[in-house]
């Protein structure tokens, strides 16, 4: 006999009064919106400085496109001619990306503390052999496993002491005149006001800056997708080499980062339009579906039993969507030129000896105060935007924004009121290189 259990009746909750929709309020020194690598770097920098920090991420994974978006390539920290140009947390995160999974730092950049003091020389030699022919050359970069990187970021965030808000959507900036003084967020607890002395927009799409009234520039894109797949051929290769590095590998279709390569019949889609995002995702996954249908119809080693998708991105893979109009801008024609307000260096992954200096003002939106914008939504122009969106630049600008936010909180002022020289001094103290020469 089955015993019947009495159902628990839950009373319907009355609709909230629009004027009293906030269920709770919390206060911090710094609030970071967006848990991609820019936000992660900002959180690590500010929390390690002893500030009370909160970071909000709409998914349940830190890392943004690098993890949730399945983009597994940590681009170079060097100029391609043997000189490292990007340092600090950006370098730290490169090594964390391969802590729990495969990846190779070329031998010339390898440091004993990152290989482990007890790693045998023959193991390192085998490691190099496995990555021979990976088109990485000798640049200071690596391929990584996105999910292994996600676990390593978890570790760093737990160690930092920042207050972590996953599965939480940032909704509306809270304004005091022209100053952002907090952000309304929403999660399973309802609508919460997170107040802060300084806010960092690391959304990738300049969502907070735009909604606060900062002028921005949009950039629609053609469908594009990068995904993981497994196959019988990959499994055989792994067995022959005694390495699981390529049990899964990556495939992709659609437009590249330059908007070239898509041959379908759809329009470009805007990452800042809700309906467009849905269509972009569906069209991008359609490309993956067509790819597998074509491969699998041949049968044999590429049949549906022997070659199939292992993971699809859990976020729209927009590379460059919306950026702020900044107090200063990273200009395409300023490659290898000195900038007096530079707070760090970034290198191009496609070209050798192509380095940009990042002006502090490129993190400061116009017409809005109390806010810094970092990563791929900072101010950049033309081809320079292709460089500022890459992981090293994203992490670097996140750390620099964290440095500026720390100074602003300590001095009870706004990031816009700081002298670039003050930020520069603190960046240099963290080991960040400011100028090409």
N, C-alpha and C positions, 0 to 999 in steps of 0.2 A: 504494500500500500504506500502510495506516494503522499507524503505529508505536504499539505498546501501551506505556503508561506504567505503571510499577509503583506500586500504591497504597501510600500511606504509612500504616502501621499505628500507631494511637495507643493506647497502653496505657490500660486503664480505670483511673480514679483511685479509690483505695479511699475508702470513706466516712470522713468526718472524725469523730474522737472528739468527742463533744459538749462535752467540757471543753477541747478545743484547736481550736475552730472558727475562731478568729481567725487570718487569714493574715498580717496586718501591723498595725502601730500607728503612728499619726502624732500629733504634738502641735502645738497652736496656742494662740494667745492667745484667739481668739474663733472659735466654730463657729456658722454660721448654717444652719439646716435649712429649706429651702424657697426656691426661686428666683423667686417672684413679686415684685411690686414692693416689698413690705415687705422681703423678704430682700435684694433688690437694693439698696435704700436703706441697709439696715444694713451690707451689705458695702462699699458706697462710703464710708460714714462711717468705719468702723473701719479699713479698709485705707488710706484717706487720712491717718489719724492715725498711721500707721506701725506698726500692729500686724500680727502674723502671723495671717492670716484665711483660713478655708476656708468655702466655701458649697456646699451639697449640693442638687441639684435632680433629681427623679426623671424628668423629661422631657429633651429636648435643646434646649429653648428657655427663655430667661429671660422673665419677665413674667407668668406665671400666666394668670389669666382674661383679662388685657388682650391677650395674644398667643396662647397655646395655646388659650385659651377663646374667642377671637374677640369680645371685648367692646370695641368701638372708640371709647369715649367717655371722655375725660379730663374728669371733672366739675369744677365751679367751685372756683377758689382764692379767690373773692371772695364777699361777702355779698349780692350782687344790688343793692346800693345804692351801688356805686362804691368800696367799700373792700376791698382785698386782705387776707385774714386768714391764709392759709397760704403759707409761704415755704420756703426751703432747698432740699433735694434734691427735694422734691415739685414745686417750680417748675422746677427744672432738668430733671426727667424730662418735664414737660409739653412743653417746647421740644424735647427729644430725640425725642419721639414723632412729630414731623412733619419731622424732619431729612432722612429719605430717602423721604418719601412725602407725599401730600396732607394738608392740614389748615390751619386758619385760627385765628390768634389775633386777636380783635377789635382794631380799630385803637387804641382807647384804652389797651389793655394792651401794645401792640406796642412793642418796644424795638429800637433801631437794630442792636444787636449780634446780635439774633436774626433780623433780616430780611437782614442782610448790608449792608455799607457801599456796595456798588455796585448795589444793587437799584433800578432806575428807579421813579420815582413812578407812572408809568402802569401798570407791572406790578403794583405793590401795589394800585392802584385796581381793576384787572381781577380780582385775587385776591379783593378784598372783594366784587365783583359776583358772582363765581362762588358765593360762600357766602351770598348774600342769600337770605332765606327759609329758612334751615337750622334755624330755631327755637333758635338759640344766643343770639340777642339780643346783648347787649353784656357778658355775663358772661365772666369770665376762665377760659375752657375751650376745648376743641377736640375735633373728631372726627379720628381718625387711622386709618391702615392698620395692622392688627395685625402683619403681617409686616415692614413698613417699621420699625415700632417695635422689633421683635425684633432687627433688624440694628443699630439705634442702641444698644440695650442691650448687645449684644455689644461694641461699641466702648467703651462706658463701663466694662464689666467688665474688658476687656483692659487699659485704661489704669490701672485701680485698683491692680493688683498683687495682688489676692486670689487664692488658689488655688481653681480652679474644678473642681467635681466634677459634671459632667452625667451623665445616664443612671445615676444612683446613688440607690438607695432607702434612706432612713433606716429602720432597723428597731427597735432597742431602746436606750433611754437607759441609760447606764452610771452607776450610782449610787455615791456615797460617803456612806452614811447617807441623809439627806434632800436631799443636794446632787447635782445633775446635773453629772458631771465629764466627760462625753463621750457619744458616740452610736455604736452599731454600725451600719455601713452595708454595703450589698451592691451589687456591680456585677460586671462581667466578670472582675475580678481576684479575686473571692471576697468573704469577710466581712472587713471592716477596722474597727478601732477608731480613731475620730477623737476624741482627747482635747482638752479645752480648759479654760481658766480660767473662761470664761463661754460659755453656750450661748443662742442666740436661736431661739425657736420661731416660724418664719414659714411653717408648713405650711398655714395657713388653716383647719385643722381641729383645732388644739391637740393634734396627735398625740403630740409629745414630752412636753408637760405632762401629758396624760392618762396616758400609759404610765409616767410617773415618779411617779404617785400624786396629782397635783393634782386637786381637785374641779372638775368642768366641767359645762356645761349643753348639752344637745343640742337641735337644732331640725330635725325632719324637714320635707321640702319636696315639693310636687307636681312632676311632670315639667315641664321648661321647656327651650327650645332657642333659640339665636341662631346663624344661619348666614349664609354669603355665597352669592349667586347672580348669574348673568349672564343677560342677555336681549338680544334683537334691539332692543327699544325702548331699552334703556340704551345700547347701542352707537350707535344713531342719535342719541340725545341728546348723547353724547360728541362725535360728529362735528360736530353742529350748533354746539356751544358751544366746540369746540376744546379740550376738557379731558377727560382720562381719569379725572377724580375719581370719576365714577359708572359706569365700565365694569363694576365690580362693586358691588353694594349688599347690604344686610342685610335678612333676614327673620327672623321669630320666631314661635313658637307656645308655648302653655302658660301657666303661671302667671307673673305678674310678680313683682317683688321683694317685694311684699306678700303673696304667696301667693294672689293673686286672678287669675282669668281662665282657669283650667283647668276644662274642662267634661267631661273624660273620666271613666272609671269606676274608675281605679286609686287606690290609697292614697297617702299621703305616704311618701317614702323617706328613710332616714337615710344621710347621707354617711359615717357611721362604722361602717356595717355592710357588709361586703364584698359580700354577695348583693344587698342593696338598691342599692348603687352600680351594679351590672350592670343591674338592672331599671330604674333611673332613666334610665340612658343609652339603653337599648333603647326604652323608652317615649318618651323625648324625641325620639329620631331617628324614631320612628314618626310623630310629629306632623309632622316635616319631610317625610316620605314622603307622608303624606296631603295635605299642602299642595301638593306638586308634582303629585301625581296629579290633584288637582282643577283646578289651573291648566292642565296640559298637555292635558287631555281636550277643551278648547275649540279646540285647534289654532291655526293661524295664527301670530301673533306670540308666543303662549305655548305652542306645541307643544314636544315634547321636544328638537327641533332648535334651537329659538329661546329657550328659557327653562329653565335647569337649574342644579343646585347647583354652586358653584365650590369651596367649602371648608366642611367640617364641623368643629366643635370637637374637639380631640384630648384634651380632659379633660372630666370631668363638670362641668357649669355650676351647681354648688351655690353659691348666693350667701352664705348664712349657715348654717353647719352645726353646729359645736361651738365654744364659747368657754370660756375659763377663768373661774372665780370668782376675781376679783382682790382684792387688798388694798383697792382702791377701784374704783368703777364709774362709767362714763359714764352718767348717768341721763337718761331722756327728759325729765323735768320740770325739768332744770337748763339748758335752752336759754337763752342770753343771760344766764347767771348766772356770777358770779365763783367760781373755784375756786383756793384759795391754793396748791395743789400743781400747778397747770397747767403743762404742758410744751409746749403748742401749741394752736392753734385750727383748727377745721374747720367748714365751712359746709354747710348743706343744699342739695341741688341742686334741690329741688322748691319750696322756699319762699324768699321774700326776707327778709333780715334775721333769719335763724335760724342762730345760731352756738353751738358748744359748746366749752368749755375741757376739755382732756384731762388728767385727773389722772395723775400719775406712777404711782400705785399700780394703775392699771388695766392696766399692763403686767406686774405682778408676781403670779404665781399664788400661791395659798395652799398651805401645807404642803410646798412644794418650794422649794429655794434654788438659786442658781447659774444661774437661768433667767429670761429675759424672753420674753413672748408678745406678738406684734405683729400689726397688720393686723386682718382680720376675726375672728381668734380671741382678741383682747384682751377685757377685761371691759366689756360694755355692756349696757344694759337697754332693752327695748321698742323704740320708734321710733329711739332713739339708735343701736341696732345697725345700722339702715338707713344711717346716716350714717358710722359708723366703718368700714364695709366698702367705702366708695367709694375710688377711686384716691388722691385727695389725702390722705385720712386714713391710708390704708395706707402710703403713702410717708413721710408725716410721722412716724408712730409707728415705722417702721423706722429712720429717722434718729435719733430720740430714743433708741431702744433701743441704737443704735450708740454714741451719746454716753455713755449710762450704762455700757455694757459697757467702753468705753475707760477711763472713770474707775475702774471696779471693778478692771480689770487693773492700771492704774497704781498704785492704792493697795493692791493685794493684798487685796481684800475682795470681798464679794458685792453684786450690785445691790440686794438687799433691805436692805443695811446703809447704803446711800448716803442722805444727806440730800437730799430733793427740791430744796432751794435750790441745792445744788451742781450738779445736773443742769440746773436752770433757768438758772443763770449761763452754763453752757456752751452751752445752746440759744440763749440771747440773743446770745451771741458769734457764733453761726452765722447770725444774722439772723432767727431764729424769734421770732414774736410770741407772747407768753404769755397776755395778758389782753385782754378785749374793750374795756376802758377803764381 
